[in-house]
Each structure stands twice: as C-alpha cells, then as structure tokens.
Amino acid sequence: MSALAIAASGYDNDGLAVPRANFATADADASGGLDAAEFKSFVDANAQAQFGKAAKIQKRGAYARAFSKVDADKNESVSWSEFAAQQ
Ligand SMILES: [Ca+2]
C-alpha cells in the first residue's frame, strides 16, 4: 500500500497518520521493518513534517542512538509497533 493510500485510509485516530505514512515510504523493501538506512529516511521525513523529536534527532545526527532506542527487541529492525510504542 502506498503512503498516500495509508494516509487516506482513515487511520488517524491515534494521531500517527503522518509517521505511519512516512514509515510505509521509508520501508523501501516493504519488509515491515526499517533497517538503519531506512530508519534514517524515516526520521528525515518525520523531521520534514515536524513530527515529534525527529527534527532534534536529525539536527544532532543521532540516528544510530535513536535507532537502538526504538529497536526494543534488538533485531536491527524497527517495526511500526516498536515505533508506535515509544510515542
Ligand atoms: Ca526490532
């Protein structure tokens, strides 16, 4: 599903429509999880949208630190549920 389709599909009852759409876009291989490079794209997109702490992470270049914090099960992949749980 495209990011636009997800954004338009009515999933905005949790205020996470913007990062949800960005997550789908950043998940280039559609694996359902973001690797470190995909996560960087995700943070940059969220920063662009002024979502949460993304702009701070981007400004500080703290991608790796943010990645390991959000990757709760330490499988080197950030899933949507791991991200959503931190919001
Ligand atoms: Ca994970």
PDB file of the backbone (N, CA, C, O) and the ligand in Angstrom, with CONECT records:
HET     CA  A 101       1
ATOM      1  N   MET A   1       0.860  -1.191   0.000  1.00  0.00           N
ATOM      2  CA  MET A   1       0.000   0.000   0.000  1.00  0.00           C
ATOM      3  C   MET A   1       0.890   1.233   0.000  1.00  0.00           C
ATOM      4  O   MET A   1       1.893   1.284   0.712  1.00  0.00           O
ATOM      5  N   SER A   2       0.523   2.216  -0.794  1.00  0.00           N
ATOM      6  CA  SER A   2       1.326   3.434  -0.838  1.00  0.00           C
ATOM      7  C   SER A   2       1.119   4.257   0.421  1.00  0.00           C
ATOM      8  O   SER A   2       0.127   4.095   1.132  1.00  0.00           O
ATOM      9  N   ALA A   3       2.058   5.128   0.682  1.00  0.00           N
ATOM     10  CA  ALA A   3       1.944   6.004   1.848  1.00  0.00           C
ATOM     11  C   ALA A   3       0.688   6.849   1.755  1.00  0.00           C
ATOM     12  O   ALA A   3      -0.006   7.085   2.744  1.00  0.00           O
ATOM     13  N   LEU A   4       0.418   7.294   0.551  1.00  0.00           N
ATOM     14  CA  LEU A   4      -0.754   8.147   0.358  1.00  0.00           C
ATOM     15  C   LEU A   4      -2.024   7.358   0.667  1.00  0.00           C
ATOM     16  O   LEU A   4      -2.945   7.870   1.303  1.00  0.00           O
ATOM     17  N   ALA A   5      -2.062   6.125   0.217  1.00  0.00           N
ATOM     18  CA  ALA A   5      -3.233   5.297   0.472  1.00  0.00           C
ATOM     19  C   ALA A   5      -3.415   5.076   1.972  1.00  0.00           C
ATOM     20  O   ALA A   5      -4.534   5.104   2.485  1.00  0.00           O
ATOM     21  N   ILE A   6      -2.308   4.858   2.660  1.00  0.00           N
ATOM     22  CA  ILE A   6      -2.398   4.653   4.107  1.00  0.00           C
ATOM     23  C   ILE A   6      -2.881   5.930   4.786  1.00  0.00           C
ATOM     24  O   ILE A   6      -3.741   5.894   5.665  1.00  0.00           O
ATOM     25  N   ALA A   7      -2.311   7.059   4.362  1.00  0.00           N
ATOM     26  CA  ALA A   7      -2.692   8.339   4.964  1.00  0.00           C
ATOM     27  C   ALA A   7      -4.166   8.628   4.721  1.00  0.00           C
ATOM     28  O   ALA A   7      -4.828   9.253   5.549  1.00  0.00           O
ATOM     29  N   ALA A   8      -4.673   8.174   3.588  1.00  0.00           N
ATOM     30  CA  ALA A   8      -6.049   8.474   3.215  1.00  0.00           C
ATOM     31  C   ALA A   8      -7.029   7.424   3.733  1.00  0.00           C
ATOM     32  O   ALA A   8      -8.239   7.563   3.557  1.00  0.00           O
ATOM     33  N   SER A   9      -6.516   6.385   4.365  1.00  0.00           N
ATOM     34  CA  SER A   9      -7.384   5.260   4.690  1.00  0.00           C
ATOM     35  C   SER A   9      -8.103   5.410   6.025  1.00  0.00           C
ATOM     36  O   SER A   9      -8.764   4.479   6.483  1.00  0.00           O
ATOM     37  N   GLY A  10      -7.978   6.571   6.646  1.00  0.00           N
ATOM     38  CA  GLY A  10      -8.752   6.818   7.841  1.00  0.00           C
ATOM     39  C   GLY A  10      -8.088   6.410   9.148  1.00  0.00           C
ATOM     40  O   GLY A  10      -8.704   6.485  10.210  1.00  0.00           O
ATOM     41  N   TYR A  11      -6.842   5.982   9.073  1.00  0.00           N
ATOM     42  CA  TYR A  11      -6.109   5.585  10.270  1.00  0.00           C
ATOM     43  C   TYR A  11      -5.539   6.802  10.985  1.00  0.00           C
ATOM     44  O   TYR A  11      -4.321   6.927  11.110  1.00  0.00           O
ATOM     45  N   ASP A  12      -6.382   7.685  11.446  1.00  0.00           N
ATOM     46  CA  ASP A  12      -5.819   8.846  12.136  1.00  0.00           C
ATOM     47  C   ASP A  12      -6.370   8.996  13.542  1.00  0.00           C
ATOM     48  O   ASP A  12      -6.342  10.086  14.114  1.00  0.00           O
ATOM     49  N   ASN A  13      -6.869   7.906  14.097  1.00  0.00           N
ATOM     50  CA  ASN A  13      -7.449   8.026  15.428  1.00  0.00           C
ATOM     51  C   ASN A  13      -6.400   8.043  16.531  1.00  0.00           C
ATOM     52  O   ASN A  13      -6.730   8.272  17.695  1.00  0.00           O
ATOM     53  N   ASP A  14      -5.136   7.802  16.177  1.00  0.00           N
ATOM     54  CA  ASP A  14      -4.081   7.834  17.182  1.00  0.00           C
ATOM     55  C   ASP A  14      -3.098   8.990  16.962  1.00  0.00           C
ATOM     56  O   ASP A  14      -2.091   9.094  17.662  1.00  0.00           O
ATOM     57  N   GLY A  15      -3.398   9.863  15.978  1.00  0.00           N
ATOM     58  CA  GLY A  15      -2.508  10.992  15.716  1.00  0.00           C
ATOM     59  C   GLY A  15      -1.194  10.597  15.073  1.00  0.00           C
ATOM     60  O   GLY A  15      -0.257  11.393  15.027  1.00  0.00           O
ATOM     61  N   LEU A  16      -1.119   9.365  14.573  1.00  0.00           N
ATOM     62  CA  LEU A  16       0.128   8.876  13.990  1.00  0.00           C
ATOM     63  C   LEU A  16       0.031   8.692  12.481  1.00  0.00           C
ATOM     64  O   LEU A  16       0.810   7.944  11.891  1.00  0.00           O
ATOM     65  N   ALA A  17      -0.929   9.377  11.856  1.00  0.00           N
ATOM     66  CA  ALA A  17      -1.091   9.204  10.406  1.00  0.00           C
ATOM     67  C   ALA A  17       0.155   9.636   9.638  1.00  0.00           C
ATOM     68  O   ALA A  17       0.560   8.981   8.677  1.00  0.00           O
ATOM     69  N   VAL A  18       0.759  10.748  10.070  1.00  0.00           N
ATOM     70  CA  VAL A  18       1.940  11.250   9.354  1.00  0.00           C
ATOM     71  C   VAL A  18       3.114  10.278   9.459  1.00  0.00           C
ATOM     72  O   VAL A  18       3.662   9.878   8.433  1.00  0.00           O
ATOM     73  N   PRO A  19       3.517   9.886  10.680  1.00  0.00           N
ATOM     74  CA  PRO A  19       4.619   8.920  10.721  1.00  0.00           C
ATOM     75  C   PRO A  19       4.263   7.564  10.123  1.00  0.00           C
ATOM     76  O   PRO A  19       5.141   6.874   9.604  1.00  0.00           O
ATOM     77  N   ARG A  20       2.990   7.168  10.184  1.00  0.00           N
ATOM     78  CA  ARG A  20       2.593   5.888   9.585  1.00  0.00           C
ATOM     79  C   ARG A  20       2.841   5.917   8.073  1.00  0.00           C
ATOM     80  O   ARG A  20       3.360   4.963   7.493  1.00  0.00           O
ATOM     81  N   ALA A  21       2.457   7.032   7.454  1.00  0.00           N
ATOM     82  CA  ALA A  21       2.690   7.169   6.016  1.00  0.00           C
ATOM     83  C   ALA A  21       4.183   7.237   5.722  1.00  0.00           C
ATOM     84  O   ALA A  21       4.658   6.644   4.753  1.00  0.00           O
ATOM     85  N   ASN A  22       4.923   7.961   6.558  1.00  0.00           N
ATOM     86  CA  ASN A  22       6.377   8.055   6.358  1.00  0.00           C
ATOM     87  C   ASN A  22       7.054   6.706   6.549  1.00  0.00           C
ATOM     88  O   ASN A  22       8.022   6.384   5.860  1.00  0.00           O
ATOM     89  N   PHE A  23       6.540   5.922   7.488  1.00  0.00           N
ATOM     90  CA  PHE A  23       7.098   4.591   7.738  1.00  0.00           C
ATOM     91  C   PHE A  23       6.955   3.727   6.490  1.00  0.00           C
ATOM     92  O   PHE A  23       7.895   3.053   6.068  1.00  0.00           O
ATOM     93  N   ALA A  24       5.755   3.764   5.910  1.00  0.00           N
ATOM     94  CA  ALA A  24       5.497   2.947   4.718  1.00  0.00           C
ATOM     95  C   ALA A  24       6.410   3.360   3.563  1.00  0.00           C
ATOM     96  O   ALA A  24       6.905   2.517   2.814  1.00  0.00           O
ATOM     97  N   THR A  25       6.624   4.669   3.434  1.00  0.00           N
ATOM     98  CA  THR A  25       7.506   5.159   2.371  1.00  0.00           C
ATOM     99  C   THR A  25       8.951   4.754   2.636  1.00  0.00           C
ATOM    100  O   THR A  25       9.670   4.345   1.724  1.00  0.00           O
ATOM    101  N   ALA A  26       9.369   4.873   3.893  1.00  0.00           N
ATOM    102  CA  ALA A  26      10.772   4.583   4.244  1.00  0.00           C
ATOM    103  C   ALA A  26      11.086   3.091   4.139  1.00  0.00           C
ATOM    104  O   ALA A  26      12.231   2.707   3.900  1.00  0.00           O
ATOM    105  N   ASP A  27      10.069   2.259   4.317  1.00  0.00           N
ATOM    106  CA  ASP A  27      10.264   0.811   4.259  1.00  0.00           C
ATOM    107  C   ASP A  27      10.396   0.387   2.793  1.00  0.00           C
ATOM    108  O   ASP A  27       9.492  -0.205   2.203  1.00  0.00           O
ATOM    109  N   ALA A  28      11.557   0.715   2.237  1.00  0.00           N
ATOM    110  CA  ALA A  28      11.765   0.597   0.790  1.00  0.00           C
ATOM    111  C   ALA A  28      11.518  -0.821   0.273  1.00  0.00           C
ATOM    112  O   ALA A  28      10.971  -1.002  -0.815  1.00  0.00           O
ATOM    113  N   ASP A  29      11.922  -1.822   1.054  1.00  0.00           N
ATOM    114  CA  ASP A  29      11.733  -3.197   0.609  1.00  0.00           C
ATOM    115  C   ASP A  29      10.441  -3.810   1.151  1.00  0.00           C
ATOM    116  O   ASP A  29      10.202  -5.009   1.015  1.00  0.00           O
ATOM    117  N   ALA A  30       9.614  -2.963   1.769  1.00  0.00           N
ATOM    118  CA  ALA A  30       8.311  -3.401   2.279  1.00  0.00           C
ATOM    119  C   ALA A  30       8.413  -4.634   3.167  1.00  0.00           C
ATOM    120  O   ALA A  30       7.569  -5.528   3.101  1.00  0.00           O
ATOM    121  N   SER A  31       9.447  -4.675   3.993  1.00  0.00           N
ATOM    122  CA  SER A  31       9.656  -5.826   4.873  1.00  0.00           C
ATOM    123  C   SER A  31       8.827  -5.720   6.149  1.00  0.00           C
ATOM    124  O   SER A  31       8.696  -6.692   6.893  1.00  0.00           O
ATOM    125  N   GLY A  32       8.265  -4.531   6.398  1.00  0.00           N
ATOM    126  CA  GLY A  32       7.532  -4.327   7.641  1.00  0.00           C
ATOM    127  C   GLY A  32       8.416  -3.805   8.759  1.00  0.00           C
ATOM    128  O   GLY A  32       7.936  -3.495   9.849  1.00  0.00           O
ATOM    129  N   GLY A  33       9.714  -3.708   8.484  1.00  0.00           N
ATOM    130  CA  GLY A  33      10.652  -3.167   9.459  1.00  0.00           C
ATOM    131  C   GLY A  33      11.646  -2.268   8.753  1.00  0.00           C
ATOM    132  O   GLY A  33      11.909  -2.419   7.560  1.00  0.00           O
ATOM    133  N   LEU A  34      12.195  -1.330   9.508  1.00  0.00           N
ATOM    134  CA  LEU A  34      13.176  -0.403   8.936  1.00  0.00           C
ATOM    135  C   LEU A  34      14.579  -0.801   9.381  1.00  0.00           C
ATOM    136  O   LEU A  34      14.833  -0.967  10.574  1.00  0.00           O
ATOM    137  N   ASP A  35      15.487  -0.954   8.419  1.00  0.00           N
ATOM    138  CA  ASP A  35      16.894  -1.127   8.798  1.00  0.00           C
ATOM    139  C   ASP A  35      17.465   0.266   9.053  1.00  0.00           C
ATOM    140  O   ASP A  35      16.741   1.256   8.944  1.00  0.00           O
ATOM    141  N   ALA A  36      18.735   0.354   9.385  1.00  0.00           N
ATOM    142  CA  ALA A  36      19.306   1.636   9.806  1.00  0.00           C
ATOM    143  C   ALA A  36      19.175   2.702   8.722  1.00  0.00           C
ATOM    144  O   ALA A  36      18.865   3.854   9.025  1.00  0.00           O
ATOM    145  N   ALA A  37      19.406   2.333   7.462  1.00  0.00           N
ATOM    146  CA  ALA A  37      19.326   3.308   6.365  1.00  0.00           C
ATOM    147  C   ALA A  37      17.884   3.754   6.144  1.00  0.00           C
ATOM    148  O   ALA A  37      17.616   4.933   5.917  1.00  0.00           O
ATOM    149  N   GLU A  38      16.960   2.795   6.212  1.00  0.00           N
ATOM    150  CA  GLU A  38      15.546   3.129   6.057  1.00  0.00           C
ATOM    151  C   GLU A  38      15.078   3.999   7.228  1.00  0.00           C
ATOM    152  O   GLU A  38      14.275   4.915   7.054  1.00  0.00           O
ATOM    153  N   PHE A  39      15.588   3.699   8.410  1.00  0.00           N
ATOM    154  CA  PHE A  39      15.217   4.470   9.594  1.00  0.00           C
ATOM    155  C   PHE A  39      15.648   5.924   9.461  1.00  0.00           C
ATOM    156  O   PHE A  39      14.932   6.836   9.874  1.00  0.00           O
ATOM    157  N   LYS A  40      16.820   6.130   8.882  1.00  0.00           N
ATOM    158  CA  LYS A  40      17.301   7.498   8.660  1.00  0.00           C
ATOM    159  C   LYS A  40      16.335   8.251   7.737  1.00  0.00           C
ATOM    160  O   LYS A  40      15.995   9.404   8.004  1.00  0.00           O
ATOM    161  N   SER A  41      15.892   7.601   6.652  1.00  0.00           N
ATOM    162  CA  SER A  41      14.909   8.228   5.759  1.00  0.00           C
ATOM    163  C   SER A  41      13.625   8.553   6.512  1.00  0.00           C
ATOM    164  O   SER A  41      13.007   9.598   6.307  1.00  0.00           O
ATOM    165  N   PHE A  42      13.243   7.636   7.382  1.00  0.00           N
ATOM    166  CA  PHE A  42      12.028   7.809   8.175  1.00  0.00           C
ATOM    167  C   PHE A  42      12.152   9.023   9.103  1.00  0.00           C
ATOM    168  O   PHE A  42      11.242   9.850   9.173  1.00  0.00           O
ATOM    169  N   VAL A  43      13.266   9.124   9.804  1.00  0.00           N
ATOM    170  CA  VAL A  43      13.489  10.264  10.710  1.00  0.00           C
ATOM    171  C   VAL A  43      13.496  11.569   9.910  1.00  0.00           C
ATOM    172  O   VAL A  43      12.894  12.561  10.322  1.00  0.00           O
ATOM    173  N   ASP A  44      14.179  11.560   8.765  1.00  0.00           N
ATOM    174  CA  ASP A  44      14.252  12.778   7.950  1.00  0.00           C
ATOM    175  C   ASP A  44      12.857  13.206   7.479  1.00  0.00           C
ATOM    176  O   ASP A  44      12.536  14.394   7.467  1.00  0.00           O
ATOM    177  N   ALA A  45      12.036  12.229   7.092  1.00  0.00           N
ATOM    178  CA  ALA A  45      10.671  12.547   6.642  1.00  0.00           C
ATOM    179  C   ALA A  45       9.842  13.091   7.800  1.00  0.00           C
ATOM    180  O   ALA A  45       9.064  14.029   7.626  1.00  0.00           O
ATOM    181  N   ASN A  46      10.007  12.503   8.978  1.00  0.00           N
ATOM    182  CA  ASN A  46       9.276  12.986  10.147  1.00  0.00           C
ATOM    183  C   ASN A  46       9.754  14.378  10.550  1.00  0.00           C
ATOM    184  O   ASN A  46       8.954  15.205  10.987  1.00  0.00           O
ATOM    185  N   ALA A  47      11.040  14.638  10.408  1.00  0.00           N
ATOM    186  CA  ALA A  47      11.582  15.960  10.726  1.00  0.00           C
ATOM    187  C   ALA A  47      10.986  16.997   9.780  1.00  0.00           C
ATOM    188  O   ALA A  47      10.612  18.096  10.188  1.00  0.00           O
ATOM    189  N   GLN A  48      10.910  16.620   8.521  1.00  0.00           N
ATOM    190  CA  GLN A  48      10.319  17.497   7.500  1.00  0.00           C
ATOM    191  C   GLN A  48       8.879  17.844   7.869  1.00  0.00           C
ATOM    192  O   GLN A  48       8.414  18.960   7.638  1.00  0.00           O
ATOM    193  N   ALA A  49       8.181  16.863   8.450  1.00  0.00           N
ATOM    194  CA  ALA A  49       6.774  17.051   8.825  1.00  0.00           C
ATOM    195  C   ALA A  49       6.634  17.618  10.239  1.00  0.00           C
ATOM    196  O   ALA A  49       5.523  17.775  10.744  1.00  0.00           O
ATOM    197  N   GLN A  50       7.773  17.924  10.872  1.00  0.00           N
ATOM    198  CA  GLN A  50       7.767  18.466  12.238  1.00  0.00           C
ATOM    199  C   GLN A  50       7.090  17.517  13.220  1.00  0.00           C
ATOM    200  O   GLN A  50       6.389  17.950  14.135  1.00  0.00           O
ATOM    201  N   PHE A  51       7.309  16.199  13.018  1.00  0.00           N
ATOM    202  CA  PHE A  51       6.692  15.240  13.933  1.00  0.00           C
ATOM    203  C   PHE A  51       7.647  14.885  15.066  1.00  0.00           C
ATOM    204  O   PHE A  51       8.803  14.525  14.843  1.00  0.00           O
ATOM    205  N   GLY A  52       7.130  14.996  16.291  1.00  0.00           N
ATOM    206  CA  GLY A  52       7.844  14.521  17.480  1.00  0.00           C
ATOM    207  C   GLY A  52       9.255  15.062  17.601  1.00  0.00           C
ATOM    208  O   GLY A  52       9.506  16.247  17.380  1.00  0.00           O
ATOM    209  N   LYS A  53      10.183  14.163  17.959  1.00  0.00           N
ATOM    210  CA  LYS A  53      11.563  14.558  18.224  1.00  0.00           C
ATOM    211  C   LYS A  53      12.448  14.404  16.997  1.00  0.00           C
ATOM    212  O   LYS A  53      13.670  14.531  17.085  1.00  0.00           O
ATOM    213  N   ALA A  54      11.832  14.131  15.851  1.00  0.00           N
ATOM    214  CA  ALA A  54      12.629  13.804  14.666  1.00  0.00           C
ATOM    215  C   ALA A  54      13.590  14.923  14.269  1.00  0.00           C
ATOM    216  O   ALA A  54      14.732  14.666  13.887  1.00  0.00           O
ATOM    217  N   ALA A  55      13.115  16.170  14.363  1.00  0.00           N
ATOM    218  CA  ALA A  55      13.982  17.279  13.955  1.00  0.00           C
ATOM    219  C   ALA A  55      15.220  17.371  14.850  1.00  0.00           C
ATOM    220  O   ALA A  55      16.315  17.698  14.391  1.00  0.00           O
ATOM    221  N   LYS A  56      15.022  17.075  16.129  1.00  0.00           N
ATOM    222  CA  LYS A  56      16.150  17.091  17.074  1.00  0.00           C
ATOM    223  C   LYS A  56      17.148  15.987  16.738  1.00  0.00           C
ATOM    224  O   LYS A  56      18.359  16.205  16.741  1.00  0.00           O
ATOM    225  N   ILE A  57      16.620  14.802  16.450  1.00  0.00           N
ATOM    226  CA  ILE A  57      17.483  13.665  16.097  1.00  0.00           C
ATOM    227  C   ILE A  57      18.281  14.013  14.842  1.00  0.00           C
ATOM    228  O   ILE A  57      19.482  13.758  14.760  1.00  0.00           O
ATOM    229  N   GLN A  58      17.585  14.600  13.868  1.00  0.00           N
ATOM    230  CA  GLN A  58      18.224  14.973  12.609  1.00  0.00           C
ATOM    231  C   GLN A  58      19.310  16.017  12.853  1.00  0.00           C
ATOM    232  O   GLN A  58      20.422  15.898  12.337  1.00  0.00           O
ATOM    233  N   LYS A  59      18.988  17.025  13.629  1.00  0.00           N
ATOM    234  CA  LYS A  59      19.925  18.122  13.893  1.00  0.00           C
ATOM    235  C   LYS A  59      21.189  17.605  14.576  1.00  0.00           C
ATOM    236  O   LYS A  59      22.299  18.047  14.281  1.00  0.00           O
ATOM    237  N   ARG A  60      20.996  16.665  15.487  1.00  0.00           N
ATOM    238  CA  ARG A  60      22.134  16.124  16.236  1.00  0.00           C
ATOM    239  C   ARG A  60      22.815  14.965  15.512  1.00  0.00           C
ATOM    240  O   ARG A  60      23.871  14.496  15.937  1.00  0.00           O
ATOM    241  N   GLY A  61      22.208  14.508  14.422  1.00  0.00           N
ATOM    242  CA  GLY A  61      22.763  13.341  13.732  1.00  0.00           C
ATOM    243  C   GLY A  61      22.721  12.102  14.610  1.00  0.00           C
ATOM    244  O   GLY A  61      23.575  11.221  14.509  1.00  0.00           O
ATOM    245  N   ALA A  62      21.712  12.049  15.476  1.00  0.00           N
ATOM    246  CA  ALA A  62      21.651  10.976  16.480  1.00  0.00           C
ATOM    247  C   ALA A  62      20.829   9.783  15.985  1.00  0.00           C
ATOM    248  O   ALA A  62      20.083   9.173  16.751  1.00  0.00           O
ATOM    249  N   TYR A  63      20.970   9.467  14.722  1.00  0.00           N
ATOM    250  CA  TYR A  63      20.166   8.382  14.144  1.00  0.00           C
ATOM    251  C   TYR A  63      20.444   7.029  14.793  1.00  0.00           C
ATOM    252  O   TYR A  63      19.522   6.291  15.142  1.00  0.00           O
ATOM    253  N   ALA A  64      21.729   6.716  14.949  1.00  0.00           N
ATOM    254  CA  ALA A  64      22.081   5.393  15.482  1.00  0.00           C
ATOM    255  C   ALA A  64      21.559   5.221  16.905  1.00  0.00           C
ATOM    256  O   ALA A  64      21.070   4.156  17.282  1.00  0.00           O
ATOM    257  N   ARG A  65      21.675   6.284  17.679  1.00  0.00           N
ATOM    258  CA  ARG A  65      21.211   6.223  19.058  1.00  0.00           C
ATOM    259  C   ARG A  65      19.695   6.057  19.099  1.00  0.00           C
ATOM    260  O   ARG A  65      19.172   5.256  19.874  1.00  0.00           O
ATOM    261  N   ALA A  66      18.992   6.820  18.259  1.00  0.00           N
ATOM    262  CA  ALA A  66      17.536   6.727  18.200  1.00  0.00           C
ATOM    263  C   ALA A  66      17.122   5.337  17.723  1.00  0.00           C
ATOM    264  O   ALA A  66      16.174   4.747  18.242  1.00  0.00           O
ATOM    265  N   PHE A  67      17.846   4.823  16.727  1.00  0.00           N
ATOM    266  CA  PHE A  67      17.528   3.500  16.191  1.00  0.00           C
ATOM    267  C   PHE A  67      17.610   2.438  17.280  1.00  0.00           C
ATOM    268  O   PHE A  67      16.696   1.628  17.431  1.00  0.00           O
ATOM    269  N   SER A  68      18.700   2.439  18.035  1.00  0.00           N
ATOM    270  CA  SER A  68      18.843   1.382  19.037  1.00  0.00           C
ATOM    271  C   SER A  68      17.854   1.554  20.179  1.00  0.00           C
ATOM    272  O   SER A  68      17.471   0.583  20.831  1.00  0.00           O
ATOM    273  N   LYS A  69      17.443   2.793  20.418  1.00  0.00           N
ATOM    274  CA  LYS A  69      16.439   3.026  21.460  1.00  0.00           C
ATOM    275  C   LYS A  69      15.072   2.484  21.034  1.00  0.00           C
ATOM    276  O   LYS A  69      14.372   1.853  21.826  1.00  0.00           O
ATOM    277  N   VAL A  70      14.703   2.736  19.784  1.00  0.00           N
ATOM    278  CA  VAL A  70      13.378   2.317  19.310  1.00  0.00           C
ATOM    279  C   VAL A  70      13.342   0.815  19.019  1.00  0.00           C
ATOM    280  O   VAL A  70      12.302   0.174  19.169  1.00  0.00           O
ATOM    281  N   ASP A  71      14.483   0.259  18.601  1.00  0.00           N
ATOM    282  CA  ASP A  71      14.564  -1.176  18.281  1.00  0.00           C
ATOM    283  C   ASP A  71      14.573  -1.992  19.571  1.00  0.00           C
ATOM    284  O   ASP A  71      15.608  -2.500  20.002  1.00  0.00           O
ATOM    285  N   ALA A  72      13.393  -2.102  20.173  1.00  0.00           N
ATOM    286  CA  ALA A  72      13.280  -2.676  21.516  1.00  0.00           C
ATOM    287  C   ALA A  72      13.767  -4.126  21.592  1.00  0.00           C
ATOM    288  O   ALA A  72      14.364  -4.518  22.595  1.00  0.00           O
ATOM    289  N   ASP A  73      13.524  -4.922  20.558  1.00  0.00           N
ATOM    290  CA  ASP A  73      13.936  -6.328  20.623  1.00  0.00           C
ATOM    291  C   ASP A  73      15.322  -6.553  20.019  1.00  0.00           C
ATOM    292  O   ASP A  73      15.775  -7.691  19.889  1.00  0.00           O
ATOM    293  N   LYS A  74      15.987  -5.463  19.656  1.00  0.00           N
ATOM    294  CA  LYS A  74      17.380  -5.511  19.185  1.00  0.00           C
ATOM    295  C   LYS A  74      17.604  -6.485  18.024  1.00  0.00           C
ATOM    296  O   LYS A  74      18.598  -7.211  17.989  1.00  0.00           O
ATOM    297  N   ASN A  75      16.665  -6.487  17.080  1.00  0.00           N
ATOM    298  CA  ASN A  75      16.867  -7.348  15.914  1.00  0.00           C
ATOM    299  C   ASN A  75      17.340  -6.546  14.698  1.00  0.00           C
ATOM    300  O   ASN A  75      17.247  -7.005  13.559  1.00  0.00           O
ATOM    301  N   GLU A  76      17.850  -5.340  14.964  1.00  0.00           N
ATOM    302  CA  GLU A  76      18.387  -4.468  13.907  1.00  0.00           C
ATOM    303  C   GLU A  76      17.325  -4.046  12.911  1.00  0.00           C
ATOM    304  O   GLU A  76      17.628  -3.738  11.758  1.00  0.00           O
ATOM    305  N   SER A  77      16.077  -4.032  13.361  1.00  0.00           N
ATOM    306  CA  SER A  77      14.968  -3.624  12.509  1.00  0.00           C
ATOM    307  C   SER A  77      13.935  -2.929  13.394  1.00  0.00           C
ATOM    308  O   SER A  77      13.572  -3.432  14.457  1.00  0.00           O
ATOM    309  N   VAL A  78      13.472  -1.776  12.942  1.00  0.00           N
ATOM    310  CA  VAL A  78      12.451  -1.058  13.695  1.00  0.00           C
ATOM    311  C   VAL A  78      11.091  -1.313  13.061  1.00  0.00           C
ATOM    312  O   VAL A  78      10.832  -0.906  11.928  1.00  0.00           O
ATOM    313  N   SER A  79      10.229  -1.989  13.805  1.00  0.00           N
ATOM    314  CA  SER A  79       8.886  -2.265  13.308  1.00  0.00           C
ATOM    315  C   SER A  79       7.971  -1.099  13.654  1.00  0.00           C
ATOM    316  O   SER A  79       8.295  -0.269  14.503  1.00  0.00           O
ATOM    317  N   TRP A  80       6.831  -1.049  12.988  1.00  0.00           N
ATOM    318  CA  TRP A  80       5.873   0.005  13.298  1.00  0.00           C
ATOM    319  C   TRP A  80       5.443  -0.077  14.762  1.00  0.00           C
ATOM    320  O   TRP A  80       5.333   0.952  15.429  1.00  0.00           O
ATOM    321  N   SER A  81       5.200  -1.282  15.265  1.00  0.00           N
ATOM    322  CA  SER A  81       4.727  -1.373  16.654  1.00  0.00           C
ATOM    323  C   SER A  81       5.797  -0.915  17.644  1.00  0.00           C
ATOM    324  O   SER A  81       5.482  -0.333  18.682  1.00  0.00           O
ATOM    325  N   GLU A  82       7.070  -1.182  17.314  1.00  0.00           N
ATOM    326  CA  GLU A  82       8.137  -0.670  18.198  1.00  0.00           C
ATOM    327  C   GLU A  82       8.131   0.857  18.209  1.00  0.00           C
ATOM    328  O   GLU A  82       8.262   1.482  19.261  1.00  0.00           O
ATOM    329  N   PHE A  83       7.977   1.444  17.026  1.00  0.00           N
ATOM    330  CA  PHE A  83       7.952   2.907  16.956  1.00  0.00           C
ATOM    331  C   PHE A  83       6.741   3.470  17.681  1.00  0.00           C
ATOM    332  O   PHE A  83       6.857   4.396  18.484  1.00  0.00           O
ATOM    333  N   ALA A  84       5.563   2.894  17.386  1.00  0.00           N
ATOM    334  CA  ALA A  84       4.316   3.417  17.963  1.00  0.00           C
ATOM    335  C   ALA A  84       4.339   3.323  19.487  1.00  0.00           C
ATOM    336  O   ALA A  84       3.794   4.189  20.171  1.00  0.00           O
ATOM    337  N   ALA A  85       4.963   2.280  20.015  1.00  0.00           N
ATOM    338  CA  ALA A  85       5.013   2.092  21.465  1.00  0.00           C
ATOM    339  C   ALA A  85       5.798   3.195  22.155  1.00  0.00           C
ATOM    340  O   ALA A  85       5.620   3.428  23.351  1.00  0.00           O
ATOM    341  N   GLN A  86       6.667   3.877  21.415  1.00  0.00           N
ATOM    342  CA  GLN A  86       7.507   4.931  22.003  1.00  0.00           C
ATOM    343  C   GLN A  86       6.859   6.301  21.902  1.00  0.00           C
ATOM    344  O   GLN A  86       7.413   7.287  22.387  1.00  0.00           O
ATOM    345  N   GLN A  87       5.684   6.371  21.273  1.00  0.00           N
ATOM    346  CA  GLN A  87       5.063   7.691  21.077  1.00  0.00           C
ATOM    347  C   GLN A  87       4.127   8.056  22.221  1.00  0.00           C
ATOM    348  O   GLN A  87       3.527   9.130  22.209  1.00  0.00           O
TER     349      GLN A  87
HETATM  350 CA    CA A 101      13.015  -4.587  16.205  1.00  0.00          CA2+
END
